[in-house]
Amino acid sequence: DKSLHCNVKNSRCSNSRLQMSDGSESSAVPAKQGFIAKWKSKIPTKSERKKLVPLALMFFFILFNYTILRDTKDVLMVTAKGSGAEVIPFIKTYVNLPAAIGFTALYSKLCDRMEQKDVFYACTIPFLLFFVAFAFVIFPNVGALHPHAFVDKIALALPEGFGAPLAIVRNWSFALFYVMAEMWGSVVASLLFWSFANEVTTVDEAKKYYPLFGLGANVALIFSGQYVRFVSSLRANLPP
């Protein structure tokens, strides 16, 4: 009886060891498979790539343009005739702020009447048309468009404290470019793009891929700086 009891006990122990070993092996295999599946889940699917790649390129070029505009707008106003660094606060307060308030009212009305993608196009296309017109039409003809003689006559009858507002009137196209460049960063890069991205992506996609958009933004800053440096070198080699 004692030997039978020991045999039964030994068989139970061996069975328990076998079950434990089987359990550990079965748990190890799913762990390995879960690790591989976790990395595979981070790779965008084909349907996700159709949305994420255009969004990433869109955000890249929006910030690429904004970096160039941000550097150009200050140079135009500070170095313009009859202007200086003291003009910048006046533009931000008396020109940029009313323009931002007006755009907010316009944007709310567009959102009530149009879909988000149509709002994006309706707000972005005017910016692009203005910058193209400024590059090819307005800037080459600033000598004829800026009323320097008229402002000089008015300046004789006004105190010196009106120098900054008169400089804005004198260089109105540069002031308009300054406001449009400022609003490109706050409206297109911050408001329109993220509203459009939230419209076409799900919450899970946003959690996984929105940080990559931020990485692309930093890359855009690097490329824009190199592009400005390249263009500056070309301008330095042009004949006077």
C-alpha positions as CSV (number, residue, x, y, z in Angstrom):
1,D,0.0,0.0,0.0
2,K,2.8,2.4,0.9
3,S,4.6,1.7,-2.4
4,L,1.4,2.2,-4.3
5,H,0.7,5.5,-2.5
6,C,4.3,6.7,-3.4
7,N,3.9,5.7,-7.0
8,V,0.6,7.6,-7.3
9,K,2.2,10.6,-5.6
10,N,5.2,10.5,-7.9
11,S,2.9,10.2,-11.0
12,R,0.9,13.3,-9.8
13,C,4.1,15.3,-9.3
14,S,5.4,14.3,-12.7
15,N,2.1,15.3,-14.3
16,S,2.1,18.6,-12.5
17,R,5.7,19.3,-13.7
18,L,4.7,18.4,-17.2
19,Q,1.7,20.7,-17.1
20,M,3.9,23.5,-15.8
21,S,6.5,23.0,-18.5
22,D,3.8,22.9,-21.1
23,G,2.2,26.1,-19.7
24,S,5.5,27.9,-19.7
25,E,6.3,26.9,-23.3
26,S,2.8,27.9,-24.5
27,S,3.1,31.3,-22.7
28,A,6.5,31.9,-24.2
29,V,5.4,31.4,-27.8
30,P,2.5,33.9,-27.6
31,A,4.8,36.4,-25.9
32,K,7.2,36.2,-28.9
33,Q,4.3,36.4,-31.3
34,G,2.9,39.3,-29.4
35,F,6.2,41.2,-29.7
36,I,6.3,40.7,-33.5
37,A,2.6,41.6,-33.9
38,K,3.2,44.7,-31.8
39,W,5.8,46.0,-34.2
40,K,3.7,45.0,-37.2
41,S,0.8,47.0,-35.8
42,K,2.9,50.2,-35.9
43,I,3.4,50.0,-39.6
44,P,0.6,51.9,-41.4
45,T,-1.7,49.9,-43.5
46,K,-2.4,50.6,-47.1
47,S,-5.6,52.6,-46.3
48,E,-3.7,54.5,-43.6
49,R,-0.8,55.4,-45.9
50,K,-3.3,56.9,-48.4
51,K,-4.2,59.5,-45.8
52,L,-1.0,59.8,-43.8
53,V,1.5,60.4,-46.6
54,P,-0.5,63.3,-48.2
55,L,-1.1,64.8,-44.7
56,A,2.6,64.6,-43.8
57,L,3.6,66.2,-47.1
58,M,1.0,68.9,-46.7
59,F,2.2,69.7,-43.2
60,F,5.9,69.7,-44.4
61,F,5.3,72.2,-47.1
62,I,3.0,74.4,-44.9
63,L,5.8,74.8,-42.3
64,F,8.4,75.0,-45.0
65,N,6.6,78.1,-46.5
66,Y,5.9,79.5,-43.0
67,T,9.6,79.5,-42.0
68,I,10.5,81.4,-45.2
69,L,7.6,83.8,-44.8
70,R,8.4,84.4,-41.1
71,D,12.0,85.4,-42.0
72,T,11.0,87.5,-45.0
73,K,8.2,89.6,-43.5
74,D,10.5,91.1,-40.8
75,V,13.2,92.0,-43.2
76,L,10.8,93.7,-45.6
77,M,9.3,95.9,-43.0
78,V,12.4,96.8,-41.1
79,T,14.5,97.7,-44.1
80,A,11.7,99.5,-46.1
81,K,11.9,103.2,-46.8
82,G,10.9,105.3,-43.8
83,S,10.3,102.2,-41.7
84,G,12.2,100.4,-38.9
85,A,11.8,98.0,-36.0
86,E,9.4,100.3,-34.2
87,V,6.8,99.6,-36.9
88,I,6.4,95.9,-35.9
89,P,4.4,96.5,-32.7
90,F,2.0,98.8,-34.5
91,I,1.4,96.2,-37.2
92,K,0.8,93.4,-34.7
93,T,-1.7,95.6,-32.7
94,Y,-3.5,97.7,-35.2
95,V,-3.3,95.6,-38.4
96,N,-2.7,92.0,-37.5
97,L,-5.2,91.8,-34.5
98,P,-8.2,93.2,-36.4
99,A,-7.4,90.9,-39.3
100,A,-7.3,87.9,-37.0
101,I,-10.7,88.9,-35.4
102,G,-12.2,89.3,-38.9
103,F,-10.9,86.0,-40.0
104,T,-12.4,84.3,-36.9
105,A,-15.8,85.6,-37.8
106,L,-15.4,84.6,-41.4
107,Y,-14.2,81.1,-40.4
108,S,-17.1,80.5,-38.1
109,K,-19.6,81.3,-40.9
110,L,-17.7,79.1,-43.4
111,C,-17.8,76.2,-41.0
112,D,-21.6,76.6,-40.6
113,R,-22.2,76.5,-44.4
114,M,-19.4,74.3,-45.8
115,E,-17.7,71.0,-45.1
116,Q,-14.3,71.0,-43.4
117,K,-12.3,70.1,-46.6
118,D,-14.1,72.9,-48.5
119,V,-13.3,75.3,-45.7
120,F,-9.7,74.3,-45.9
121,Y,-9.5,75.0,-49.6
122,A,-11.6,78.3,-49.4
123,C,-9.2,79.7,-46.7
124,T,-5.9,78.4,-48.1
125,I,-6.3,79.3,-51.8
126,P,-6.5,83.1,-51.2
127,F,-3.3,83.0,-49.2
128,L,-1.5,81.2,-52.1
129,L,-2.9,83.6,-54.7
130,F,-1.7,86.6,-52.7
131,F,1.8,85.3,-52.3
132,V,2.0,84.5,-56.0
133,A,0.7,88.0,-56.8
134,F,3.1,89.6,-54.4
135,A,6.1,87.8,-55.9
136,F,5.3,88.5,-59.5
137,V,3.2,91.6,-59.6
138,I,3.3,93.7,-56.4
139,F,7.0,93.5,-55.3
140,P,8.5,94.3,-58.7
141,N,6.3,97.4,-58.8
142,V,6.6,98.7,-55.2
143,G,8.1,101.9,-56.5
144,A,4.9,102.8,-58.2
145,L,2.5,101.4,-55.7
146,H,3.9,102.9,-52.5
147,P,2.7,106.5,-52.0
148,H,6.0,107.9,-50.7
149,A,5.4,111.5,-51.9
150,F,1.9,111.6,-50.4
151,V,3.1,110.3,-47.0
152,D,6.0,112.8,-47.0
153,K,3.5,115.7,-47.3
154,I,1.3,114.3,-44.5
155,A,4.3,113.7,-42.3
156,L,5.2,117.4,-42.4
157,A,1.9,118.3,-40.7
158,L,1.9,115.5,-38.1
159,P,4.0,115.0,-35.0
160,E,6.9,112.6,-35.0
161,G,4.8,110.1,-33.0
162,F,2.9,109.2,-36.2
163,G,6.1,107.9,-37.8
164,A,5.2,104.2,-37.4
165,P,1.6,104.5,-38.6
166,L,2.8,106.5,-41.6
167,A,5.4,103.9,-42.3
168,I,2.7,101.3,-42.5
169,V,0.7,103.4,-45.0
170,R,3.9,104.2,-46.9
171,N,4.8,100.6,-47.3
172,W,1.3,99.2,-47.4
173,S,2.2,96.1,-49.5
174,F,4.9,95.1,-47.1
175,A,2.5,95.5,-44.2
176,L,-0.1,93.4,-46.0
177,F,2.6,90.8,-46.7
178,Y,3.5,90.9,-43.0
179,V,-0.1,90.3,-41.9
180,M,-0.6,87.5,-44.4
181,A,2.6,85.8,-43.3
182,E,1.6,86.0,-39.7
183,M,-1.8,84.6,-40.4
184,W,-0.3,81.8,-42.5
185,G,1.3,80.4,-39.3
186,S,-1.7,80.9,-37.0
187,V,-4.5,80.1,-39.5
188,V,-3.1,77.6,-42.0
189,A,-0.5,75.7,-39.9
190,S,-2.3,75.7,-36.6
191,L,-6.0,75.9,-37.3
192,L,-6.8,74.7,-40.8
193,F,-4.4,71.8,-41.1
194,W,-5.2,70.2,-37.7
195,S,-8.9,70.7,-38.3
196,F,-8.6,68.9,-41.6
197,A,-6.4,66.2,-40.1
198,N,-8.9,65.5,-37.3
199,E,-11.6,65.3,-39.9
200,V,-10.0,62.5,-42.0
201,T,-8.1,60.5,-39.3
202,T,-9.5,58.3,-36.5
203,V,-8.5,58.7,-32.8
204,D,-6.3,55.6,-32.9
205,E,-4.5,56.9,-36.0
206,A,-4.0,60.2,-34.4
207,K,-2.4,58.6,-31.3
208,K,0.1,56.7,-33.4
209,Y,1.0,59.1,-36.2
210,Y,0.5,62.7,-35.0
211,P,3.9,62.7,-33.3
212,L,5.4,61.8,-36.7
213,F,3.9,65.0,-38.0
214,G,5.8,67.0,-35.4
215,L,9.0,65.2,-36.5
216,G,8.3,66.2,-40.1
217,A,7.8,69.8,-39.0
218,N,11.3,69.9,-37.5
219,V,12.7,68.5,-40.8
220,A,10.8,71.2,-42.7
221,L,12.6,73.9,-40.7
222,I,15.9,72.4,-41.6
223,F,15.1,72.3,-45.3
224,S,13.7,75.8,-45.4
225,G,16.9,77.2,-43.8
226,Q,19.1,75.5,-46.3
227,Y,16.8,76.7,-49.1
228,V,17.0,80.3,-47.9
229,R,20.8,80.0,-47.7
230,F,20.9,78.6,-51.3
231,V,18.7,81.5,-52.7
232,S,20.8,84.0,-50.8
233,S,23.9,82.7,-52.5
234,L,22.3,83.0,-55.9
235,R,21.3,86.6,-55.2
236,A,24.8,87.5,-54.1
237,N,26.1,86.3,-57.4
238,L,23.7,88.3,-59.5
239,P,24.9,91.5,-61.2
240,P,23.8,94.8,-59.7
